Amino acid sequence: MSAINTTPLVDIMLVLLIIFLITVPVVVHTVPLSLPREVDQPTRTLPQTIVIAVDRTGNVYWNEGRIEAGSLSAHLAARAGDDPQPEVQIRADRDARYEFVGRVVAACQRAGIEKVAFITEPDAARLAAP
């Protein structure tokens, strides 16, 4: 008779299954948190919203008009006292160095701007995937 005895194989598989069922809850121990849900909201550009663009060479644009990077703090400080305070939306070129964007964020912080947002474009590859 040339049949394979599968009884030891089934015994080993059942033992492994029991071991995994017991050890997995112990291994997957995490801190219980209530995480926020992701909400995709369309960008609303209000009249008091300031759009600051940074191109790949470090040029700074205030609502589509080019300004000197050194005068950005003065422009922001002049608008920081408005009631309600405007939101600053930063649009940076994909190839812009972090240093250029960091300067804009630091200028917003020094001027006392409370709302700073980064504008991005959705990834077309992710949107096309089912």
Kinemage of the C-alpha trace (Angstrom):
@kinemage 1
@onewidth
@group {chain A} dominant
@subgroup {mainchain}
@vectorlist {calphas} color= white
{ca met a 1} P 0.000 0.000 0.000
{ca ser a 2} L 1.530 3.263 -1.095
{ca ala a 3} L -0.674 5.846 0.672
{ca ile a 4} L 0.713 8.771 2.679
{ca asn a 5} L -0.338 8.947 6.310
{ca thr a 6} L -1.523 12.568 6.850
{ca thr a 7} L -2.466 12.197 10.502
{ca pro a 8} L 0.850 13.581 11.856
{ca leu a 9} L 0.612 16.523 9.421
{ca val a 10} L -2.895 17.385 10.617
{ca asp a 11} L -1.782 17.117 14.246
{ca ile a 12} L 1.116 19.521 13.664
{ca met a 13} L -1.112 21.995 11.806
{ca leu a 14} L -3.668 22.012 14.616
{ca val a 15} L -0.964 22.598 17.216
{ca leu a 16} L 0.460 25.497 15.154
{ca leu a 17} L -3.012 26.979 14.735
{ca ile a 18} L -3.613 26.907 18.495
{ca ile a 19} L -0.209 28.473 19.177
{ca phe a 20} L -0.860 31.309 16.706
{ca leu a 21} L -4.337 31.937 18.095
{ca ile a 22} L -2.897 32.284 21.590
{ca thr a 23} L 0.192 34.381 20.766
{ca val a 24} L -1.219 36.859 18.202
{ca pro a 25} L -3.298 38.907 20.693
{ca val a 26} L -0.243 39.196 22.950
{ca val a 27} L 2.035 40.339 20.117
{ca val a 28} L -0.437 42.896 18.761
{ca his a 29} L -0.575 45.032 21.876
{ca thr a 30} L -1.221 48.686 21.123
{ca val a 31} L -2.229 51.756 23.043
{ca pro a 32} L -5.991 52.291 22.784
{ca leu a 33} L -6.536 55.547 20.909
{ca ser a 34} L -9.436 57.264 19.267
{ca leu a 35} L -7.865 58.295 15.963
{ca pro a 36} L -9.389 61.075 13.865
{ca arg a 37} L -11.146 60.177 10.651
{ca glu a 38} L -9.749 61.538 7.409
{ca val a 39} L -12.025 64.080 5.811
{ca asp a 40} L -11.277 65.371 2.351
{ca gln a 41} L -12.576 68.912 2.179
{ca pro a 42} L -12.366 71.025 -0.940
{ca thr a 43} L -10.217 74.113 -0.634
{ca arg a 44} L -12.245 77.230 -0.072
{ca thr a 45} L -10.448 80.393 -1.019
{ca leu a 46} L -12.082 83.242 0.845
{ca pro a 47} L -11.438 86.895 -0.014
{ca gln a 48} L -9.266 87.310 3.077
{ca thr a 49} L -7.212 84.176 2.296
{ca ile a 50} L -3.581 84.853 1.418
{ca val a 51} L -2.032 82.473 -1.115
{ca ile a 52} L 1.761 82.386 -0.988
{ca ala a 53} L 3.463 80.434 -3.765
{ca val a 54} L 7.099 79.308 -3.763
{ca asp a 55} L 8.659 78.217 -7.043
{ca arg a 56} L 11.586 75.831 -7.467
{ca thr a 57} L 14.169 78.659 -7.447
{ca gly a 58} L 12.886 80.163 -4.189
{ca asn a 59} L 10.906 83.087 -5.601
{ca val a 60} L 7.946 84.055 -3.413
{ca tyr a 61} L 4.585 85.126 -4.829
{ca trp a 62} L 1.865 86.895 -2.808
{ca asn a 63} L -1.549 86.239 -4.407
{ca glu a 64} L 0.091 85.745 -7.837
{ca gly a 65} L 2.304 88.864 -7.551
{ca arg a 66} L 6.038 88.362 -6.987
{ca ile a 67} L 7.505 89.916 -3.835
{ca glu a 68} L 10.957 89.888 -2.302
{ca ala a 69} L 11.464 87.193 0.306
{ca gly a 70} L 12.735 89.810 2.777
{ca ser a 71} L 9.510 91.824 2.613
{ca leu a 72} L 7.284 88.803 3.263
{ca ser a 73} L 7.410 89.299 7.045
{ca ala a 74} L 6.288 92.931 6.690
{ca his a 75} L 3.386 91.957 4.416
{ca leu a 76} L 2.283 89.226 6.831
{ca ala a 77} L 2.630 91.448 9.906
{ca ala a 78} L 0.425 94.078 8.252
{ca arg a 79} L -2.335 91.503 7.664
{ca ala a 80} L -1.945 89.633 10.978
{ca gly a 81} L -3.914 92.310 12.817
{ca asp a 82} L -6.988 91.970 10.577
{ca asp a 83} L -10.185 90.781 12.206
{ca pro a 84} L -10.804 87.964 11.359
{ca gln a 85} L -7.221 87.023 10.780
{ca pro a 86} L -6.638 85.688 7.254
{ca glu a 87} L -5.588 82.136 6.543
{ca val a 88} L -2.294 81.661 4.715
{ca gln a 89} L -2.228 78.929 2.090
{ca ile a 90} L 1.250 77.896 0.942
{ca arg a 91} L 1.638 76.418 -2.543
{ca ala a 92} L 5.151 75.121 -3.116
{ca asp a 93} L 6.633 73.646 -6.262
{ca arg a 94} L 7.371 69.930 -6.016
{ca asp a 95} L 11.073 70.599 -6.663
{ca ala a 96} L 11.370 73.559 -4.263
{ca arg a 97} L 13.913 73.086 -1.507
{ca tyr a 98} L 12.577 72.688 2.009
{ca glu a 99} L 14.618 75.743 3.018
{ca phe a 100} L 12.452 78.062 0.878
{ca val a 101} L 9.186 76.714 2.270
{ca gly a 102} L 10.606 76.764 5.793
{ca arg a 103} L 11.348 80.473 5.457
{ca val a 104} L 7.739 81.168 4.535
{ca val a 105} L 6.448 79.129 7.487
{ca ala a 106} L 8.881 80.908 9.836
{ca ala a 107} L 7.734 84.299 8.522
{ca cys a 108} L 4.115 83.324 9.202
{ca gln a 109} L 5.032 82.254 12.710
{ca arg a 110} L 6.932 85.490 13.426
{ca ala a 111} L 4.026 87.567 12.137
{ca gly a 112} L 1.588 85.739 14.417
{ca ile a 113} L -0.501 84.082 11.708
{ca glu a 114} L -2.529 81.323 13.344
{ca lys a 115} L -3.861 79.435 10.302
{ca val a 116} L -1.319 78.090 7.818
{ca ala a 117} L -2.285 75.455 5.247
{ca phe a 118} L -0.329 73.604 2.566
{ca ile a 119} L -2.013 73.203 -0.805
{ca thr a 120} L -1.258 70.007 -2.719
{ca glu a 121} L -2.655 68.251 -5.738
{ca pro a 122} L -4.091 64.745 -5.449
{ca asp a 123} L -2.011 61.929 -6.855
{ca ala a 124} L -3.624 60.937 -10.161
{ca ala a 125} L -2.312 57.368 -9.876
{ca arg a 126} L -4.034 56.872 -6.531
{ca leu a 127} L -7.281 58.341 -7.779
{ca ala a 128} L -7.314 56.017 -10.793
{ca ala a 129} L -6.659 52.880 -8.728
{ca pro a 130} L -9.848 51.045 -7.656
